[in-house]
Amino acid sequence: MTMINLRRLEIIMIKALFEYHFLQNALLAGILASIVCGIIGVIVVEKKLIMMSGGIAHTAYGGVGLGYLLGFEPVLGAFLFAVFSALGIGFISRRKKSQTDILIGLFWPLGMALGILFISMMDSYPPDMTSYLFGSIISVTKADLLLMAGMTVVVLLSVTVLFNNWKAYLFDSEFASIIGISTKFLEYFLLALIAMTVVVLIRVVGIILVLALLTAPAAVSGMLFKDLKKRMISSVFIGAFFCTAGLWASYYLDIASGAAIVILCVVCYFAAYCITAFKNKRRTSAHIS
């Protein structure tokens, strides 16, 4: 594709953005998602809670199914299931550290199974069910945006106000406990924030693909910066790039938006990893010589 054609596509995209409300909603949803996953993703990667986040995300599917069955907002059901499963996993794992992987392995399929069960009890299959599994950023509604905006504000304020506490908890939880920081509270609070993040990302990339957007921007920013604040800020911008570029690709190539965003996340991560590894190898060779 020539530069002229790319330029034309960019102009068409900008015009479409001003013309179609669904693209405006999608872009705003991507920005909100990037803020949340950029901030919480760094903490998740640093505390090695990636698989626990996946378990929480998949448990949320049970809430989606329950919402459809009882006739209330599926995202609200996903939020309730995600929060209760997160706190449940945290409560049991604090008492039996060795049981964490087992709990994740049980909660993960339980949420999916409950979702399937609730859906099977309905007279008809919900037509937009797949959007909760694989995401559909272009179908985000104003109600979804309001919910996402509310949770984004909560996450942003929670991390900003308690930033020094989070910093101490992340890098030395024992020291944080000694100086009077309640690590138990932070641990449960973090799990609740992860649940909120999962719900925000569900409408963008879906339950099944949520781990990529939660992990990739934070992982790439970790290659660039060591400072926690810089990692969070850069992760937000990296996530915004993934969401915007993925939305652009899905719109013009007529492919699933969630899949486009996730594929871009993974490709960019491996590209950044290879570049970083090559630079480190050259630096090591120069030092030896």
N, C-alpha and C positions, 0 to 999 in steps of 0.2 A: 504493500500500500504506500503510495507516494505521500510526500509531505503536503501537497496541495489537497489531496483527498482527506488527510487527517485534519487539516485546517477546516475544511468544509464540514466535517463531522463535528468538530468542536463548536462551530457556529450554530449548526443545527441543534446540538445538545443544549446550548445556552438559550436558544429560542424556545425549545421545548420545555425547558425548566421554567421559563416565565409564563408559558401557556398552559401547562398541565399541572393541576394541583397534586396529583398523585406523585409526580416527580419531586415536587417541593416537599411533600410529606416524607418521601423516601430519603431525600438528602438530609432533612432535619433529623430523621430517625438514625441515619448513619452517624451524624455528628454526636448525637446523644449517646449512642452505643459506643462510639470511640472514646468519649470522655470516661464512661464507666469502666469499660474493659481496659483502658489505658492505666487507670489508677489502681483498680482492684487486681488487674492482671499482673502487675509488678509484684504485689504482695503475694499473690497465689504462686507465682514462679519462685519467689524468694523463699517461701515457707514450704515449697514442694507439696502443694495441695491440688495439683492438677487433676489427679484421678478422683479425689474427693469432689472437686467441682463438677466433674463429669457425672458422678453418681447423683449429685444434687440436681443437675440438669435433667437427667433421665427420669428421676423421681417425679419431676414436675409434670410429666406427661399424664400421670394419674389425675392430677388436678385439672388438666385440660379436658380429659374425658368426663370427669365428674361435673365440670361446668356445663358441658354440652348436655349431659343427662338430666341435670336438675334445672337447666334453663338460665343459668347466670353466666357472667362474662368468663370465658375459659382462661384468660390471662390471670384473673383474680384467683381462680382455682389453682393455677400453676404456681402463683406466688405463695399461697397457703401451704401447698404440698412441699414446695422447695424449702420454705422457712422451717417447717416442722421436721422435715427429714434432716436438714442441716443441723438443727439443734439436737435432734435425736442422736445423730452420728457423733456429734461433739460430746454429748453427755455420757454416752457409753464408752467412747474411746478414751476419755479422760480417766476412766476407772480401769480400763483394760487396754493399754496401749497396743498390745499385740493383736487386738481384735479389729483394728481399724480397716484393714484390707478386706476382712471377712464381711464387715458391716457394709462397706461400699459395694462388695460383690452381691450382697443380698438386697440392699435398697435399690440398686441400679435396675435389676430386672423386675423388682416388685412394682416400682412406679410404672414401668412400661406395661406390665401385666394388668395392673389395675386400670390403666387407660384403655387398653384393649377390651377389658371386661365391661367397663362402663359404656363404651361405644357399641359393643355388641348387644347391650340391653336396650338400645334405641331402635325405633322403627325404621330409620333410614340412616345411612352413613353421611356424616357432615361433609359437604363438598370442599370446604377449605381446611380440612384436617391436615393435609400434607404440608400446609404452610407453617404449622406449628412444629412439624418434624424437620423440614428442610429450609424453612424460612421463605419469606416473600416480602422483601422490603418495599416493593412497589404497591403492595396492597395495604400498607399501614394506614390506619384511619386517624382522625383527630383525637378520638378517645384513646387510642393506643399511644399517641404522642403525649397526651396529658399525663398518662400513667408513667410513661418512660421519663418524662421531664421531672415529675415528682420524685421518682426513685433516683434519678441522676443528681438532683439537688441534695437528697438525703446522703448519698454516697460521698458527694463532693464535700459537703459540710463536715461529715463524720471524719473524713481523712484529714481535712484542713485543720479543724479545731484540735484534733488529737494527734497532729503530725509527729511531734517529738515523742509521744508515747508509742506510736506505731514504729517509729525508727528504732527506739530502744528495744521494743518487743521483737522486731524482725531480726536484728543482728545479735542480740544477747538477751534472751528471755529471762534467764536466771538473774542477770544484773538488773534488769527492769523490775523484777519482783523484789529484789533487795532494796532498791531505792523507793519502793512504795507504790509502784504501778501495778494495778490489778490485772495480771496476765490472764486470769480466768475470765474476767469480763471481756477483755480484748479478744480472746479466742472465740467466745460465743458471739460477740459482736461481729467479728470477721466472717464467721459462718453465715450470719444473717445478711451481711453485705454481699457475700458471694451469691446467696439466694436471690437478692434483688438484682444483681448483675445478670444472672442467668435469665431472669424474667425479661429484663430490658433487651437482651440479645436474642430471645426466642423469635420475635417477629422479624428480626433482621436476617439471621442465618439458620434459625431452627434449633431444636433440642439436640439433634444428632450432630450438628456441625458447630455447636457453640464453643467447644474447646479450642478450635483453631483461632477464632477471633479473640478469645480470652488469653491465649498463650502467645501467639506469634508476635504481635506488636511489643509485648513486654520482653520477649526473648530477644528481638532485634535491638530494642533500646538498651538491653543489658550488654550487648556487644559494643555499644557506642559510649556508654557512660557508666560510671561506678556510683556517682552520687544519687541518692534515692529520689530527690526532688527532680533532678534532671531526667532521670529514667522515666518517671511518671509523666512529665510534660512531653518528652519526646515520644513516649508510647501513645499518648493521646493523638498527636499529629500523625504518627505512623498508622494508627488505626483509622483515622479520618481519611488518609490516602487510600488504604485498602477498601474501605466502604465506598468512597466516591468512585474510584477506578473500577471496582467491581460492579457498581451500579451502572456506570457508563458502558462497560462491556456487555452486561446482561441486556441492556436496552437495545443496543445496536446489533448484537449477535443473536438476539432472541433466545437466550438461554436462562436457566434458573438463576435468580439473583444471589441466593445463598451460596450456591455451588461456585459461582463466579468469584465471589468475595473470598471464600475459603481457599480455592485454588490459588488465587493471587497471594493470599497470606503465606501459604506453604512454599510457593515458588520463590517469593521474596526472602523468606527466612533462609532457605537453602542457599540462595544467591549470596546473602549477607554472611552466612556461615563460611562459604567457600572463600569469599573475599577476605574475611577476617583470618581464616586459617592460612591463606597464602601470604598475607602480610606478616603474620607471626612467624611463619617459616623463613621468610626473607630476613626478618629482623634477627632471628636466631642465627641464621647463617652468617650475617654480617658481623654479629657479635663474636662468633667463633673465629672467623677469619681475621 
